Amino acid sequence: MTCETWAPGACDPARRSLLRATAGAGSVLAVAAAVPFVASLTPSQRARAAGAPVEVDIDKLAPGELMVVEWRGKPVWILRRTPEMLASLARAEQHLADPGSAVDAQQPDYARNAHRSIRPEIFVAVGLCTHLGCSPSSVFEPGHGALGADWPGGFLCPCHGSTFDLAGRVYRNKPAPTNLEVPPHTFLSDTRLRIGADAGTPA
């Protein structure tokens, strides 16, 4: 079989060059098209936040300041408590439903203490009310008008009025059944936190 019989015009050198160039361009376009697809398989920040641990730099978090990050699609609060905020925890205890955080699922063992944290000044909690999942607002000012003169500062759920102290412990006679959740977390350094994993999390 001659090349003319197999493909008319294929024996023409100019045509052969055109076929090679076309095939080469097609390969380049296929690779170029694959790059965005491969890139789409790389976990994005949001995908990591949906399940994997999240690392957070808290170096610039000032005393009395709250920052919010996302983990597993939930808002996670990181609050750097002042000495005054820490002192308010003891004053609130007599009004709390569960001051000792008796429910195991509320926090890891290392956060089962009066300040519910690894380091007293750094409080980490999932910012969702345990009643119906609304996100409480921060009301850090003691004696806030709407909450009474004896209010020591804490969090107020705007949906149904549940209140929490500055360790996320719920006040008595409120709709929220339990304290705010403290997620697994660990300090990678003095200024860096990993949320969603701790020393007990399997690698």
C-alpha positions as CSV (number, residue, x, y, z in Angstrom):
1,M,0.0,0.0,0.0
2,T,1.5,3.3,-1.0
3,C,1.2,6.4,1.2
4,E,-1.0,8.0,-1.4
5,T,-3.4,5.0,-1.1
6,W,-3.3,5.1,2.7
7,A,-3.9,8.8,3.0
8,P,-4.0,10.9,-0.1
9,G,-1.5,13.8,0.1
10,A,0.4,12.2,3.0
11,C,3.5,11.8,0.9
12,D,3.7,15.6,0.4
13,P,6.5,16.8,2.7
14,A,4.6,20.1,3.4
15,R,1.6,18.1,4.4
16,R,3.6,15.9,6.7
17,S,5.1,18.9,8.4
18,L,1.6,20.4,8.9
19,L,0.3,17.1,10.4
20,R,3.3,17.0,12.8
21,A,2.7,20.6,13.9
22,T,-1.0,20.0,14.4
23,A,-0.3,16.9,16.5
24,G,2.3,18.8,18.6
25,A,-0.1,21.7,19.2
26,G,-2.8,19.2,20.2
27,S,-0.4,17.7,22.8
28,V,0.4,21.2,24.2
29,L,-3.3,22.1,24.5
30,A,-4.0,18.8,26.2
31,V,-1.3,19.5,28.8
32,A,-2.5,23.1,29.3
33,A,-6.0,21.9,29.8
34,A,-4.9,19.3,32.4
35,V,-3.0,21.9,34.5
36,P,-6.2,23.6,35.9
37,F,-7.7,20.2,36.5
38,V,-4.7,18.9,38.5
39,A,-4.5,22.2,40.4
40,S,-8.2,21.8,41.3
41,L,-7.2,18.6,43.1
42,T,-4.9,20.4,45.4
43,P,-6.6,21.0,48.7
44,S,-7.6,24.7,49.0
45,Q,-7.6,26.6,52.3
46,R,-11.4,26.1,52.5
47,A,-11.1,22.3,51.9
48,R,-8.5,22.1,54.6
49,A,-10.7,24.1,56.9
50,A,-13.5,21.7,56.2
51,G,-11.8,18.8,57.9
52,A,-8.0,19.0,58.3
53,P,-6.3,20.8,61.1
54,V,-5.9,24.6,60.7
55,E,-2.8,26.4,61.8
56,V,-3.2,30.0,63.2
57,D,-0.7,32.7,64.0
58,I,-1.8,34.5,67.2
59,D,1.3,36.7,67.5
60,K,-0.7,39.9,66.9
61,L,-3.7,38.9,69.0
62,A,-3.8,41.6,71.7
63,P,-5.0,41.1,75.3
64,G,-8.9,41.3,75.3
65,E,-9.1,40.6,71.6
66,L,-11.0,37.9,69.8
67,M,-10.2,36.4,66.4
68,V,-12.3,33.9,64.4
69,V,-11.0,31.2,62.1
70,E,-12.9,28.4,60.2
71,W,-12.5,24.7,61.0
72,R,-14.8,22.0,59.6
73,G,-17.1,24.8,58.4
74,K,-17.5,26.2,61.9
75,P,-16.4,29.4,63.4
76,V,-13.7,28.9,66.0
77,W,-12.9,31.7,68.5
78,I,-9.5,32.4,69.8
79,L,-9.6,34.9,72.7
80,R,-6.6,36.3,74.5
81,R,-8.0,36.9,78.0
82,T,-6.7,39.7,80.2
83,P,-5.9,39.2,83.9
84,E,-9.3,40.9,84.6
85,M,-11.1,38.5,82.3
86,L,-9.5,35.5,84.0
87,A,-10.4,36.9,87.5
88,S,-14.1,37.1,86.3
89,L,-14.3,33.3,85.8
90,A,-14.3,32.6,89.6
91,R,-17.0,35.3,90.1
92,A,-19.3,33.7,87.5
93,E,-19.1,30.1,88.9
94,Q,-22.0,30.4,91.3
95,H,-24.3,31.3,88.4
96,L,-23.3,28.6,86.0
97,A,-25.1,25.4,85.1
98,D,-21.9,23.3,84.7
99,P,-18.9,25.2,86.2
100,G,-16.8,22.0,86.2
101,S,-17.5,21.1,82.6
102,A,-18.7,17.6,83.6
103,V,-19.8,16.6,80.1
104,D,-16.9,14.9,78.4
105,A,-17.8,15.9,74.9
106,Q,-17.5,19.6,75.8
107,Q,-13.8,19.6,75.8
108,P,-10.6,17.5,75.7
109,D,-9.2,16.5,79.1
110,Y,-6.5,19.2,79.0
111,A,-9.2,21.8,78.9
112,R,-11.2,20.4,81.9
113,N,-10.1,23.1,84.3
114,A,-11.4,26.5,85.6
115,H,-10.2,28.4,82.5
116,R,-11.0,25.5,80.0
117,S,-7.8,26.0,78.1
118,I,-4.2,24.8,77.8
119,R,-2.8,28.2,78.7
120,P,-5.0,30.3,80.9
121,E,-4.9,33.4,78.8
122,I,-5.7,31.7,75.4
123,F,-9.2,30.4,75.1
124,V,-10.3,28.4,72.1
125,A,-13.9,27.4,71.5
126,V,-16.3,26.6,68.7
127,G,-18.4,29.8,68.4
128,L,-21.8,28.1,68.1
129,C,-24.5,28.0,70.8
130,T,-25.2,24.5,72.0
131,H,-29.0,25.2,71.8
132,L,-29.7,25.6,68.1
133,G,-26.3,26.5,66.6
134,C,-26.6,30.3,66.5
135,S,-23.3,32.2,66.9
136,P,-23.2,34.2,70.2
137,S,-22.0,37.8,70.3
138,S,-19.1,38.9,72.5
139,V,-20.2,41.1,75.3
140,F,-16.9,41.6,77.2
141,E,-17.9,44.8,79.0
142,P,-18.7,44.0,82.7
143,G,-22.0,45.4,84.0
144,H,-23.4,45.7,80.5
145,G,-26.8,47.5,80.6
146,A,-28.9,44.8,78.9
147,L,-27.3,42.0,81.1
148,G,-27.4,43.6,84.5
149,A,-24.9,45.3,86.8
150,D,-23.5,41.9,88.0
151,W,-22.6,40.8,84.4
152,P,-18.9,39.9,84.5
153,G,-18.4,39.8,80.7
154,G,-18.9,36.9,78.3
155,F,-21.0,35.9,75.4
156,L,-24.7,36.3,74.5
157,C,-26.6,34.2,72.0
158,P,-28.9,36.7,70.1
159,C,-31.3,33.9,69.1
160,H,-32.7,32.8,72.4
161,G,-30.8,34.6,75.1
162,S,-28.3,31.9,76.3
163,T,-25.3,33.5,78.1
164,F,-21.8,32.1,78.6
165,D,-18.9,33.3,80.7
166,L,-15.4,34.0,79.3
167,A,-14.6,30.3,79.4
168,G,-17.7,29.4,77.4
169,R,-19.6,27.9,80.4
170,V,-23.4,28.4,80.1
171,Y,-25.4,30.2,82.8
172,R,-28.2,28.4,84.6
173,N,-31.8,28.4,83.4
174,K,-30.8,29.1,79.8
175,P,-31.9,27.3,76.6
176,A,-28.4,26.1,75.9
177,P,-28.0,22.6,77.5
178,T,-24.2,22.5,77.7
179,N,-21.1,24.6,77.7
180,L,-19.5,25.7,74.4
181,E,-17.3,23.1,72.7
182,V,-13.6,23.4,73.1
183,P,-12.1,21.7,70.0
184,P,-8.9,19.7,70.0
185,H,-5.9,22.0,69.7
186,T,-2.2,22.3,70.5
187,F,0.5,25.0,70.6
188,L,3.1,24.5,67.9
189,S,5.0,27.5,69.4
190,D,4.3,30.4,71.7
191,T,2.6,32.2,68.9
192,R,1.2,29.4,66.7
193,L,-1.8,27.2,67.3
194,R,-3.0,24.1,65.5
195,I,-6.8,23.7,65.7
196,G,-8.4,20.3,65.0
197,A,-5.5,18.1,66.2
198,D,-3.5,17.6,69.4
199,A,-0.9,15.2,70.9
200,G,-3.5,12.5,71.1
201,T,-4.7,12.8,67.5
202,P,-3.5,9.9,65.3
203,A,-1.1,11.0,62.5
